[in-house]
Amino acid sequence: MRKTARVLLDPDAFAPAPAGPELDTLTLAARGHLALLIPEVEQAARRPKRDSIPRYCALACLGEARGGLRAGPSRASGGALVYARRPARVLGALCDHYERLGQS
């Protein structure tokens, strides 16, 4: 999951940003990873106390993740890459929250 996000987000990559079929594949992968990870993070977020800061942050990120899954691509120039990067950013954050909640 993190590797997919890194490929889409890496500003230091020596290769140009993914495009065409590669970008489509990475976009689908990031969105699929989100669909799998959202329920896992929801379950992990139920364990800490209601006033837990990690719990609150994870729940906020879950809202962003759901919004990213509902969003559609833009017709603007570069819109496909922007469309791919939004779920990639949220995917990385959800991975972080999942790991933090597992440690609580």
Backbone hydrogen bonds, N-H to C=O, Kabsch-Sander energy under -0.5 kcal/mol:
donor,donor_aa,acceptor,acceptor_aa,energy
5,A,1,M,-2.1
6,R,2,R,-2.8
7,V,3,K,-2.3
8,L,4,T,-1.6
9,L,5,A,-1.8
10,D,6,R,-2.4
13,A,10,D,-1.0
22,E,19,A,-1.0
23,L,19,A,-0.9
24,D,20,G,-2.3
25,T,21,P,-2.5
26,L,22,E,-2.5
27,T,23,L,-2.6
28,L,24,D,-2.4
29,A,25,T,-2.3
30,A,26,L,-2.7
31,R,27,T,-2.5
32,G,28,L,-2.4
33,H,29,A,-2.8
34,L,30,A,-2.2
35,A,31,R,-2.2
36,L,32,G,-1.7
37,L,33,H,-2.6
38,I,34,L,-2.8
40,E,36,L,-0.7
41,V,37,L,-2.6
42,E,38,I,-2.5
43,Q,39,P,-2.1
44,A,40,E,-2.2
45,A,41,V,-2.4
46,R,42,E,-0.6
46,R,43,Q,-1.0
47,R,44,A,-1.0
52,S,49,K,-1.8
56,Y,52,S,-2.3
57,C,53,I,-2.6
58,A,54,P,-2.2
59,L,55,R,-2.4
60,A,56,Y,-2.0
61,C,57,C,-2.2
62,L,58,A,-2.1
63,G,59,L,-1.6
64,E,60,A,-1.7
65,A,61,C,-2.5
66,R,62,L,-2.4
67,G,63,G,-2.0
68,G,64,E,-2.3
69,L,65,A,-1.7
70,R,66,R,-1.5
71,A,67,G,-1.5
74,S,79,G,-0.5
79,G,76,A,-2.4
82,V,78,G,-2.1
83,Y,79,G,-2.6
84,A,80,A,-1.7
85,R,81,L,-2.2
86,R,82,V,-1.7
88,A,84,A,-1.1
89,R,85,R,-2.6
90,V,86,R,-2.0
91,L,87,P,-2.5
92,G,88,A,-2.0
93,A,89,R,-1.9
94,L,90,V,-2.9
95,C,91,L,-2.2
96,D,92,G,-1.9
97,H,93,A,-2.5
98,Y,94,L,-2.8
99,E,95,C,-2.1
100,R,96,D,-2.5
101,L,97,H,-3.0
102,G,98,Y,-1.6
103,Q,99,E,-0.8
103,Q,100,R,-0.8
104,S,100,R,-0.7
104,S,101,L,-0.6
